[in-house]
Amino acid sequence: MKTVRVHEYGGLEALRFEEVGIPEPGEGEARVRIEAIGVNFIDIYHRIGRYKGSLPLTLGQEAAGVVDAVGPHVTDVKPGDRVAYASVQGSYAEYAIVPAWRLIKIPSEVDVQPAAAVMLQGMTAHYLTHSTYPLKQGDTALVHAAGGGTGQLIVQIAKMRGARVIGTASTGEKAALAREAGTDHVILYTETDFEAEVKSLTDNTGVDVVYDSVGKDTFEKSMNCLRPRGYLVLFGQSSGPAPQIDPQILNPKGSLFLTRPTLGHYIAYRAELLGRVNDLFDWMATGKLKVRIDQTFPLAEAAEAHRHLEDRKSKGKILLIP
Ligand SMILES: NC(=O)c1ccc[n+]([C@@H]2O[C@H](COP(=O)([O-])OP(=O)(O)OC[C@H]3O[C@@H](n4cnc5c(N)ncnc54)[C@H](OP(=O)(O)O)[C@@H]3O)[C@@H](O)[C@H]2O)c1
């Protein structure tokens, strides 16, 4: 089968499109014939070695397709089931071996590409808004990169929970996408000081929560946008790692809460995983949640997909097609 692997960490040239044998599922595992693969920032971090894995490493953490074989003692899925998954390494390939408990059956109303597209970013948007800081009616949230893949999903779910949403975006086009997703006020943070703007939009009160996936460029001002006892949810670093801080700083800034969550800890067991994905699939099937696929690339062109994401061009989900 064809796969994309990294033998040495590096730039786009580190991605090797190569042939390997089709793997066999073991105890509790299923083999998925992959039809669509989600591309995520974490794949870039694995390629460049910011996050280390054992080399050679098959990239990718997210896909959807059809179960074509199962190992012993698998009860959650059977051959022929349309399934999707995330947070399992090795999806840049024609086939993947996945622990069966991590596979979610795709309902007939949802197509395979949106299913692949929603898993990682959708479950992230779900846990951030329901578990890390559970938004409630009347809350105000600041969502950075609101026109990006995860941003558009956070905004839509935050609106379902009754929050007021202030979003940031770097271009007019992304601002329009953020608005389409439901953002109440969009700030072009490449042109306007978002801290001053948030203060003015909240009568100097500050927001209840900031969902910050940008990191280095936004972190300090994000803290300044919070009300006393507000929550800074730093969940990514698309502009680079956030600066180191002395925890004492949280005191004068308003007894703030700071967390750096990751998806794995919020889908650690099957019931929690199913709960989040079933919500997402229900909302998609009933038209409440729109998943925007920005671009698809053939698997052989994974480097182009990485370039698109790194160059800040993504306006929704990027998929690879084997
Ligand atoms: N902790 C978790 O569970 C979790 C889950 C998913 C993702 N993440 C992390 O969140 C971050 C964003 O991932 P994502 O899936 O949310 O991506 P995304 O929304 O599809 O795209 C990233 C967005 O970040 C913004 N951005 C700001 N500065 C950037 C820069 N220097 N280079 C590239 N983009 C920049 C861009 O929006 P503007 O151009 O409008 O600024 C871009 O659209 C990554 O660090 C990822 O690892 C974490």
The ligand as a Gaussian input file, in Angstrom:
#p B3LYP/6-31G(d) Opt

LIG

0 1
 N       -4.901000      20.883000      22.100000
 C       -5.677000      20.284000      21.223000
 O       -6.456000      19.394000      21.591000
 C       -5.615000      20.725000      19.791000
 C       -6.532000      20.242000      18.855000
 C       -6.520000      20.771000      17.564000
 C       -5.562000      21.712000      17.203000
 N       -4.644000      22.112000      18.135000
 C       -3.613000      23.110000      17.821000
 O       -4.212000      24.339000      17.462000
 C       -3.369000      25.022000      16.531000
 C       -4.172000      25.393000      15.290000
 O       -4.661000      24.217000      14.694000
 P       -6.058000      24.215000      13.966000
 O       -6.412000      22.856000      13.606000
 O       -7.017000      24.965000      14.814000
 O       -5.706000      24.981000      12.637000
 P       -6.633000      25.869000      11.733000
 O       -7.646000      26.560000      12.544000
 O       -7.126000      25.124000      10.577000
 O       -5.620000      26.929000      11.138000
 C       -4.762000      27.630000      11.923000
 C       -5.126000      29.099000      11.945000
 O       -4.188000      29.712000      12.817000
 C       -4.042000      31.043000      12.454000
 N       -2.646000      31.444000      12.533000
 C       -2.188000      32.474000      13.291000
 N       -0.879000      32.608000      13.142000
 C       -0.479000      31.656000      12.275000
 C        0.782000      31.321000      11.709000
 N        1.892000      32.005000      12.021000
 N        0.849000      30.296000      10.848000
 C       -0.252000      29.593000      10.524000
 N       -1.479000      29.872000      11.015000
 C       -1.599000      30.912000      11.883000
 C       -4.574000      31.191000      11.025000
 O       -5.739000      32.008000      11.086000
 P       -5.564000      33.570000      10.815000
 O       -4.803000      33.651000       9.523000
 O       -6.937000      34.107000      10.744000
 O       -4.762000      34.100000      11.964000
 C       -4.937000      29.782000      10.601000
 O       -6.100000      29.752000       9.809000
 C       -2.196000      24.091000      16.250000
 O       -1.130000      24.458000      17.102000
 C       -2.739000      22.730000      16.648000
 O       -1.729000      21.814000      17.009000
 C       -4.660000      21.639000      19.400000

